[in-house]
């Protein structure tokens, strides 16, 4: 009998152990992790295998990339916690105030580990597999009071772009010499996503599908710790928390202190192994759209970990410091910090929860309400869509007057409001994120930052706004208004407004459908209604050969929510008649854009993304490698993104560009692309030279070496907002008022055009209204150009000193770009 019982117990134990035995990544993949790069689908296969094998690991697909690669997160914890996972989630959200149906206390720490946001920083995804394996085998004790969420690859498209290239060109065995091809990644590199966006700058703006889908699952959890795994240059030691100054002022003492505790825990393991590391340098916590700052402003301990390597390192590379950096080493370092993070979270789970809960007490915030005046329903809806992504609450003001800080004047004032104006209060769970996104000017403790220092939504989205220190009266409202047009086959023309990006999409789609459109350069009044410059005029006579013209037009207007106003005559009561030379045809423009070497991949990506996802209009992508062989006569518009084109736009190519404009073409040059035209013979653009003080005499540089970096900040503009004046009678500025807040990314400036149109510019009193600008850099901004047009023959060159499509988040600048595409040199309908 005893023998049978013992045999049964042995059988049960063996079966249990067998069922919990899983293969290591090495056994599953067939090679040691770090000896080759793993393509994304194989990483997904391993995570799927583990989740199918173990009941304490769940895999959730939360989205898909532009190239249709799946996006997953894995949840892992003890079996007890996994059986109670939904209650843990609800309890956590309840203690933030986001939910009301859970307990207000929680003793389970939630740690989110995000890997490979930059595709060619590829060691972290390899480390994610090792980290998963260790947590469910040798480190299971950490999971008793911890839920770990792992996103093995935030940017699969970029990762596979890098991995596929590397596998094509690498030597076998790999070559560690820096000159080897496998260490020289070609343009555009694997860092960005499909549309060449930097996903680590997109958390707050969520312009990319990866970001939007990730926010959906992130907001379901709101973890207590979030780690963003990265790589830096090959000679740098490993970086981990605590972060560098400046810290945003809403970051709590606890968040600062616990970063240090985590860093000390990492240091313990790195010291044991003799690995080099550094902390408190380079990577600050200010700009809100990073994978460390965004979670921090949502109450988490948000951190960046940086391993040496990135797209240059390959499987192994000889560093400048005399040692070889291998992928095996890089993986080991990331695995160590990942496990260390979970370990210290487990040890401090109760304290993490208690302090996390305190973060959501927003009573101490200075501004209680942000009021955004609705003069454009399209802008309001776009902002609402962004707030919805972040699950930030909003209401509508009550008719009357509000007082507070006026964003337009940068001082206290009053503003009349209606019940259509948006109000965002800070006394809501995500009130601190509201402060960060809407505050007029972020408090800057240190001028040396890693990114831009201004991003305030009222400026970025073009709203008149008030920040009030008292809570503004508001109410919820359901907007059920739906635009519904019907065909009027007796009409002489249809009219449609022009002041928003949605109007631009409608125009682009109308042109692409073969419907001919005109626009008015002057305001007019017809049949009792007044219309602004830029109003779209769709004449029946222009479309008499277009079968089902009315039905096609109405269908497009209804699809894009545009109100069409049919009119019975082209005879206006004020302004110019529809047959005037001031009512110009809009050609179905054939548009090309430069890409490739010399071009900023980010700037090109912003343009590409804008055309395909917002304007939805065809675009031909040219490469700088063969630009000299392209027949420019095949195009109406040539876009030259931000970049450095010294080798591309030589004297021969500049002559071709000049000939293109003389024959009626439009060239749009953005950012540093203007340097190819400035001060060149035959072009009107001139670099602005700062005026020197007459009393100022050259001095020897006696600044101590240790202070030179900080002293250099006087020459810097790190993403600051400046107010510009706008000539809104010029077609490039149709849809704008006479002022515009521009995000300047650098101090390079240009003189007013003497032979051309200065469409938008900075006056002699120009200064930064938000963000950092060094005192010497500031001297160069007054009386300088923002947007100008140089007429050349029957065409023109349009100079955009500041990038209106920057990261796709400066929404208010996009109409300038569209105006340049369609409202210049398009007055001849081509057949």
Residue pairs with C-beta under 8 A, 6 or more apart in sequence:
20 54
22 49
22 50
22 53
22 54
22 133
22 136
22 137
23 49
24 133
25 33
25 46
25 129
25 130
25 133
26 32
26 33
28 45
28 46
28 49
29 38
29 42
29 46
32 328
33 126
33 127
33 129
33 130
33 328
33 331
34 123
34 126
34 315
34 326
34 327
34 328
34 329
34 330
34 331
34 332
35 315
35 327
35 328
36 167
36 315
37 122
37 126
37 162
37 163
37 166
37 167
37 315
37 327
38 125
38 126
38 129
38 163
39 160
39 163
39 164
40 69
40 125
40 153
40 156
40 159
40 160
40 163
41 69
43 125
43 128
43 129
43 152
43 153
44 70
44 72
44 152
46 129
46 132
47 59
47 72
47 74
47 129
47 132
47 150
47 152
48 59
50 57
50 74
50 132
50 133
50 136
51 57
51 58
51 59
51 74
54 136
55 79
55 82
56 76
56 77
56 78
56 79
56 81
56 82
56 136
56 143
57 74
57 75
57 76
57 82
57 132
57 136
58 74
58 75
58 76
58 82
58 85
59 72
59 73
59 74
59 75
60 72
60 73
60 74
60 75
60 217
61 70
61 71
61 72
62 71
62 72
62 73
62 213
62 214
62 216
62 217
63 70
63 71
63 209
63 210
63 212
63 213
63 214
63 216
64 70
64 71
64 209
64 213
65 71
65 155
65 156
65 157
65 193
65 194
65 209
65 210
66 157
66 193
66 194
66 195
66 209
67 156
67 157
67 160
67 194
69 156
69 157
69 160
70 156
71 151
71 153
71 154
71 156
71 210
71 213
71 214
72 151
72 152
73 149
73 150
73 151
73 217
74 132
74 149
74 150
74 152
75 82
75 85
75 147
75 148
75 149
76 82
76 132
76 135
76 136
76 143
76 147
76 148
76 150
77 85
77 108
77 143
77 146
77 147
77 148
78 140
78 143
78 144
81 88
81 108
81 143
81 144
81 145
81 147
85 147
87 102
88 106
88 108
88 110
88 147
89 220
89 221
90 99
90 101
90 102
91 102
91 103
91 104
91 105
91 106
91 108
92 102
92 106
92 108
92 110
92 221
92 222
92 353
93 99
93 102
93 220
93 221
93 222
94 100
94 101
94 102
94 103
94 104
95 102
95 104
95 105
95 106
95 353
95 356
95 357
95 360
96 222
96 299
96 356
96 357
96 360
96 429
97 360
97 428
97 429
98 219
98 222
98 391
98 429
104 357
105 353
106 353
107 145
107 349
107 350
107 353
108 145
108 146
108 147
108 349
108 353
109 145
109 146
109 147
109 224
109 225
109 345
109 346
109 348
109 349
109 352
109 353
110 146
110 147
110 149
110 221
110 222
110 223
110 224
110 225
111 146
111 147
111 148
111 149
111 223
111 224
111 225
111 226
111 227
111 341
111 342
111 345
112 148
112 149
112 150
112 151
112 218
112 221
112 223
112 225
112 226
112 227
112 295
112 300
113 128
113 131
113 148
113 149
113 150
113 151
113 227
113 229
113 338
113 341
114 151
114 154
114 226
114 227
114 228
114 229
114 291
115 124
115 125
115 127
115 128
115 150
115 151
115 152
115 153
115 154
115 229
115 334
116 122
116 124
116 125
116 128
116 152
116 153
116 154
116 155
116 159
116 229
117 154
117 155
117 199
117 200
117 228
117 229
117 230
117 291
118 155
118 158
118 190
118 191
118 192
118 198
118 199
118 200
118 230
118 231
118 310
119 155
119 156
119 157
119 158
119 159
119 160
119 161
119 162
119 190
119 191
119 192
119 193
120 158
120 159
120 161
120 162
120 185
120 189
120 190
120 191
120 310
120 311
121 191
121 229
121 230
121 231
121 307
121 309
121 310
121 311
122 159
122 162
122 163
122 190
122 231
122 309
122 311
123 231
123 307
123 309
123 313
123 327
123 330
123 331
123 334
124 229
124 230
124 231
124 307
124 334
125 152
125 153
125 159
126 327
126 330
126 331
127 229
127 330
127 331
127 332
127 333
127 334
127 335
127 338
128 150
128 152
128 153
128 229
128 338
129 152
130 331
130 335
131 150
131 334
131 335
131 338
131 339
132 150
132 152
134 335
134 339
135 142
135 143
135 148
135 339
135 342
136 143
139 339
139 342
139 343
141 346
142 148
142 339
142 342
142 343
142 345
142 346
143 342
143 346
144 346
145 346
145 349
146 342
146 345
146 346
146 349
148 342
149 221
149 223
151 214
153 159
154 199
154 210
154 214
155 192
155 193
155 199
155 210
157 193
157 194
158 190
158 191
158 192
158 193
158 194
158 199
159 190
160 190
161 189
161 190
162 185
162 189
162 190
162 311
163 190
165 185
165 186
165 190
166 182
166 314
169 181
169 182
170 182
170 314
170 315
171 180
171 182
174 182
174 314
174 315
174 316
175 182
176 316
176 317
176 318
176 324
177 183
177 318
178 312
178 317
178 318
180 314
182 314
182 315
183 312
183 313
183 314
183 317
184 312
185 311
185 312
187 596
187 597
187 599
187 601
188 196
188 595
188 601
188 604
188 605
189 311
189 601
190 311
191 198
191 310
191 311
192 198
192 199
192 601
192 602
192 605
193 199
193 208
193 210
195 208
195 605
195 608
195 609
195 612
195 613
196 601
196 602
196 604
196 605
196 608
196 609
197 207
197 208
197 602
197 605
197 606
197 609
197 807
197 808
198 602
198 807
199 208
199 210
199 211
200 228
200 230
200 290
200 291
201 287
201 289
201 290
201 451
201 807
202 208
202 210
202 211
202 289
202 807
203 211
203 215
203 288
203 289
203 290
203 291
203 293
203 294
204 288
204 289
204 294
204 390
204 437
204 455
204 809
205 211
205 289
205 386
205 807
205 808
205 809
206 212
206 215
206 386
206 389
206 390
207 609
207 807
207 808
207 809
208 609
212 389
215 389
215 390
216 389
218 295
219 390
219 391
222 298
222 299
222 300
223 295
223 300
224 299
224 300
224 301
224 345
224 352
224 353
224 356
225 262
225 300
225 301
225 303
225 341
225 345
225 352
226 291
226 292
226 295
226 300
226 301
226 302
226 303
227 303
227 304
227 305
227 337
227 338
227 341
228 290
228 291
228 292
228 302
228 303
228 304
228 305
229 305
229 307
229 334
229 338
230 304
230 305
230 306
230 307
231 306
231 307
231 308
231 309
231 310
231 313
231 330
232 239
232 306
232 307
232 308
232 309
232 310
233 308
233 310
233 312
234 308
234 309
234 310
234 312
234 313
234 317
234 319
234 320
234 325
235 308
235 319
235 320
235 321
236 278
236 306
236 308
237 275
237 276
237 277
237 278
237 308
238 270
238 275
238 276
238 277
238 278
238 305
238 306
238 307
238 308
238 333
238 337
239 277
239 278
239 279
239 281
239 282
239 283
239 304
239 305
239 306
240 262
240 263
240 266
240 277
240 279
240 303
240 305
240 306
240 337
241 259
241 260
241 262
241 263
241 266
241 279
241 301
241 303
241 304
241 305
242 256
242 259
242 260
242 263
242 279
242 280
243 259
243 280
243 283
243 284
243 285
243 292
243 303
243 304
244 280
244 281
244 282
244 283
244 284
244 450
245 284
245 445
245 446
246 284
246 285
246 286
246 444
246 445
246 446
246 449
247 256
247 284
247 285
247 286
247 445
248 285
248 286
248 288
248 293
248 296
248 297
248 436
248 442
248 443
249 443
249 445
250 297
250 432
250 435
250 436
251 285
251 296
252 355
252 358
252 359
254 355
254 358
255 296
255 301
255 355
255 359
258 301
258 348
258 352
258 355
259 301
259 303
261 344
261 348
262 301
262 303
262 340
262 341
262 344
263 279
265 340
265 341
265 343
265 344
266 277
266 336
266 337
266 340
266 341
267 277
268 340
269 336
269 340
270 276
270 277
270 333
270 336
273 336
275 333
282 450
283 292
283 304
283 306
283 450
284 446
284 449
284 450
285 292
285 293
285 296
285 302
286 293
286 442
286 444
286 449
286 450
286 451
286 453
287 293
287 449
287 450
287 451
287 452
287 453
287 455
288 294
288 297
288 433
288 436
288 437
288 455
289 455
289 807
289 809
290 302
290 304
290 451
291 302
291 304
292 302
292 303
292 304
293 302
294 302
295 301
295 302
296 302
297 432
297 433
297 436
298 430
298 433
299 356
299 359
299 360
299 432
300 356
301 352
303 341
305 334
305 337
307 330
307 333
307 334
308 319
308 325
308 330
309 325
309 327
309 330
313 325
313 327
313 330
314 327
315 326
315 327
316 324
316 325
316 326
316 327
317 324
317 325
318 324
319 325
345 352
359 432
360 429
360 431
360 432
362 426
362 427
362 428
362 431
362 432
363 427
365 426
365 427
365 431
365 432
365 435
366 469
367 404
367 405
367 426
367 435
367 438
367 439
367 467
367 468
367 469
368 425
368 426
368 427
368 468
368 469
368 470
368 471
368 472
369 402
369 404
369 423
369 424
369 425
369 426
369 467
369 468
369 470
369 471
369 472
369 474
370 423
370 424
370 425
370 426
370 434
370 438
370 458
370 465
370 466
370 467
370 468
371 397
371 402
371 404
371 415
371 417
371 421
371 422
371 423
371 465
371 466
371 467
371 468
371 472
372 380
372 383
372 421
372 422
372 423
372 424
372 458
372 461
372 463
372 464
372 465
373 415
373 417
373 421
373 463
373 464
373 465
374 380
374 418
374 420
374 421
374 422
375 464
376 462
376 499
376 500
377 420
378 499
378 500
378 501
378 502
378 503
379 461
379 462
379 463
379 500
379 811
379 812
380 420
380 422
382 461
382 501
382 811
383 422
383 457
383 461
383 463
384 394
384 422
386 457
387 393
387 394
387 424
390 430
390 433
391 430
392 424
392 428
392 430
392 433
392 434
393 424
393 425
393 428
393 430
394 422
394 423
394 424
395 422
395 423
395 425
395 474
395 475
395 476
395 477
396 419
396 420
396 421
396 422
396 423
396 474
396 475
396 476
396 477
397 417
397 418
397 419
397 421
397 422
397 423
397 472
397 473
397 474
398 417
398 419
398 473
398 474
398 475
399 417
399 418
399 419
400 416
400 417
400 473
401 414
401 415
401 416
401 417
402 414
402 415
402 417
402 466
402 468
402 472
403 412
403 413
403 414
403 415
403 466
403 468
404 412
404 413
404 466
404 467
404 468
404 469
404 470
405 411
405 412
405 413
405 440
405 466
405 467
405 468
406 412
406 413
406 414
406 415
406 465
406 466
407 440
407 456
407 458
407 459
407 463
407 464
407 465
407 466
407 467
408 464
408 465
408 739
410 440
410 769
413 466
415 464
415 466
419 475
419 477
423 472
423 474
424 434
424 438
425 431
425 434
425 471
425 472
425 474
426 432
426 434
426 435
427 471
428 434
436 442
437 455
437 456
437 457
438 456
438 457
438 458
438 465
438 467
439 456
439 467
440 456
440 458
440 467
440 769
440 770
441 454
441 456
441 769
441 770
441 771
442 453
442 454
442 455
442 456
442 770
442 771
444 453
444 771
444 772
447 710
447 713
447 716
447 718
447 772
447 774
448 709
448 710
448 713
449 718
449 772
451 718
451 719
452 718
452 719
452 720
452 743
452 745
452 771
453 718
453 719
453 720
453 770
453 771
453 772
454 719
454 720
454 721
454 743
454 768
454 770
454 771
454 772
455 719
455 743
455 809
456 721
456 770
457 463
458 464
458 465
459 721
459 741
459 743
459 769
459 770
459 812
460 743
460 809
460 810
460 811
460 812
461 811
461 812
462 740
462 741
462 811
462 812
482 561
483 557
483 558
483 561
483 562
483 563
484 558
485 554
485 557
485 558
485 562
485 563
485 564
486 554
487 550
487 551
487 553
487 554
488 494
488 550
488 566
489 550
490 568
491 540
491 566
491 567
491 568
492 539
492 540
492 567
492 568
492 569
492 570
492 578
493 537
493 538
493 539
493 540
493 566
493 567
493 570
493 578
494 537
494 538
494 553
494 564
494 565
494 566
494 567
495 526
495 531
495 535
495 536
495 537
495 538
495 564
495 565
495 566
495 567
496 503
496 506
496 535
496 536
496 538
496 557
496 562
496 563
496 564
496 565
497 503
497 531
497 532
497 535
497 536
497 562
497 563
498 507
498 519
498 532
498 533
498 534
498 535
498 536
498 734
498 735
499 532
499 534
499 735
499 736
499 815
500 735
500 815
501 614
501 811
501 814
501 815
501 818
502 560
502 561
502 562
503 536
503 562
503 735
504 615
504 814
504 815
504 818
505 560
505 614
505 615
505 616
506 556
506 557
506 560
506 562
507 517
507 536
507 586
507 818
507 822
508 615
508 616
508 617
508 818
508 822
509 556
509 559
509 560
509 616
509 617
510 517
510 538
510 553
510 556
511 517
511 586
511 588
511 589
511 617
511 822
512 588
512 616
512 617
512 618
513 552
513 556
514 546
514 588
515 538
515 543
515 546
515 549
515 552
515 553
515 556
516 538
516 539
516 542
516 543
516 546
516 585
516 586
516 829
517 536
517 537
517 538
517 542
517 585
517 586
518 536
518 537
518 538
518 539
518 542
518 578
518 583
518 584
518 585
518 586
519 534
519 535
519 536
519 537
519 583
519 584
519 586
519 731
519 734
519 822
519 823
520 531
520 533
520 534
520 535
520 537
520 575
520 576
520 582
520 583
521 533
521 576
521 582
521 583
521 584
521 731
522 533
522 575
522 576
522 580
522 582
523 530
523 531
523 532
523 533
523 574
523 575
524 530
524 531
524 535
524 572
524 574
524 575
524 576
525 531
525 572
525 573
525 574
525 575
526 567
526 569
526 571
526 572
526 573
527 567
527 568
527 569
527 573
528 573
529 565
530 574
532 734
532 735
533 728
533 729
533 731
533 734
534 731
534 734
534 735
534 819
534 823
537 578
537 583
538 553
539 570
539 578
540 549
542 585
542 829
543 549
546 552
553 564
554 564
556 562
557 563
557 564
570 577
570 578
570 579
571 577
572 578
576 582
576 583
577 583
584 823
584 826
584 827
585 826
585 827
585 828
585 829
586 822
586 823
586 826
587 636
587 822
587 826
587 827
587 828
587 829
587 830
588 830
589 636
589 637
589 821
589 822
589 826
590 620
590 634
590 635
590 636
590 637
591 611
591 617
591 618
591 619
591 620
591 635
591 636
591 637
591 638
591 639
591 821
592 619
592 620
592 621
592 622
592 630
592 632
592 635
592 637
592 638
592 639
593 604
593 607
593 608
593 619
593 620
593 621
593 622
593 638
593 639
593 640
593 641
594 604
594 622
594 623
594 624
594 627
594 638
594 639
594 640
594 641
594 643
594 648
595 601
595 604
595 608
595 621
595 622
595 623
595 624
595 641
596 623
596 624
596 625
597 624
597 625
597 647
597 648
598 624
598 643
598 644
598 645
598 646
598 647
598 648
599 624
599 641
599 642
599 643
599 645
600 641
600 642
600 643
600 671
600 672
602 642
602 807
603 641
603 642
603 643
603 670
603 671
603 803
603 805
604 641
604 643
606 641
606 803
606 805
606 806
606 807
606 808
607 619
607 639
607 641
607 805
608 619
608 621
609 808
610 805
610 808
610 814
610 817
611 617
611 618
611 619
612 619
614 814
615 818
620 635
622 630
624 645
624 648
627 648
627 653
628 652
628 653
628 656
632 638
632 656
632 657
632 659
632 660
632 665
633 660
633 663
635 665
636 664
636 665
636 666
636 825
636 826
637 665
637 666
637 667
637 668
637 820
637 821
638 657
638 660
638 665
638 666
638 667
638 668
639 667
639 668
639 670
640 649
640 667
640 668
640 669
640 670
640 673
640 676
641 670
641 671
641 673
642 670
642 671
642 672
642 673
642 803
643 671
643 672
643 673
644 672
644 675
645 673
645 675
645 676
646 676
649 657
649 676
654 676
654 677
654 680
654 682
654 683
655 682
657 667
657 797
658 682
658 683
658 792
660 667
660 795
661 667
661 792
661 793
661 795
661 796
661 797
662 792
662 793
662 794
662 795
663 793
663 794
663 795
664 793
664 794
664 795
664 825
664 828
665 795
665 825
666 795
666 796
666 797
666 798
666 820
666 821
666 824
666 825
667 795
667 796
667 797
667 798
668 798
668 800
668 817
668 820
668 821
669 676
669 677
669 797
669 798
669 799
669 800
670 800
670 803
670 804
670 805
671 745
671 800
671 801
671 802
671 803
672 748
674 685
674 750
674 799
674 800
674 801
675 748
677 683
677 685
677 797
677 799
678 685
678 686
678 687
678 750
679 685
679 686
679 687
683 790
683 797
684 753
684 754
684 755
684 756
684 790
685 750
685 753
685 788
685 790
685 797
685 799
686 750
686 751
687 748
687 749
687 750
687 751
688 749
688 750
688 751
688 780
688 783
688 784
688 785
690 776
690 779
690 780
691 779
703 711
713 772
713 774
714 774
714 775
714 776
714 777
715 747
715 774
715 776
715 777
716 747
716 772
716 773
716 774
716 777
717 744
717 745
717 746
717 747
717 768
717 771
717 772
717 773
717 774
717 777
717 778
717 781
718 771
718 772
718 773
719 743
719 744
719 745
719 771
720 743
720 744
720 768
720 770
720 771
720 772
720 773
721 741
721 742
721 743
721 744
721 768
721 769
721 770
721 771
722 741
722 742
722 744
722 762
722 766
722 767
722 768
722 769
722 781
723 739
723 740
723 741
723 742
723 762
723 766
723 769
724 739
724 740
724 741
724 742
724 760
724 761
724 762
724 766
724 786
725 738
725 739
725 760
725 761
725 762
725 763
726 733
726 736
726 737
726 738
726 739
726 740
726 759
726 760
727 733
727 738
727 757
727 758
727 759
727 760
728 734
728 736
728 737
728 738
730 757
730 759
730 789
731 819
731 823
731 824
732 757
732 759
732 787
732 789
732 798
732 816
732 819
732 820
732 823
732 824
733 759
733 760
733 787
733 816
733 819
734 815
734 819
734 823
735 815
735 819
736 815
736 816
740 760
740 786
740 812
740 813
741 769
741 812
742 760
742 786
742 802
742 813
743 802
743 806
743 810
743 813
744 768
744 773
744 781
744 802
745 802
745 803
745 806
747 773
747 774
747 777
747 780
747 781
748 780
748 801
749 780
749 781
749 784
749 785
749 801
750 784
750 785
750 788
750 799
750 801
751 783
751 784
751 785
752 758
752 761
752 783
752 784
752 785
752 788
753 785
753 788
753 789
753 790
753 799
755 790
755 791
756 788
756 789
756 790
756 791
757 788
757 789
757 791
758 785
758 788
759 786
759 787
759 788
759 789
760 786
760 787
760 816
761 783
761 784
761 785
761 786
761 787
761 788
762 781
762 782
762 783
762 784
762 785
762 786
763 782
763 783
764 782
764 783
765 782
766 781
766 782
766 783
766 784
767 773
767 778
767 781
767 782
768 778
773 781
784 801
785 799
785 801
786 800
786 801
786 802
787 798
787 799
787 800
787 801
787 816
788 798
788 799
789 796
789 797
789 798
789 799
789 824
790 796
790 797
790 798
790 799
794 825
795 825
796 824
796 825
798 820
798 824
800 816
800 817
800 820
802 813
803 813
804 810
804 813
804 814
804 816
804 817
805 813
805 814
805 817
806 813
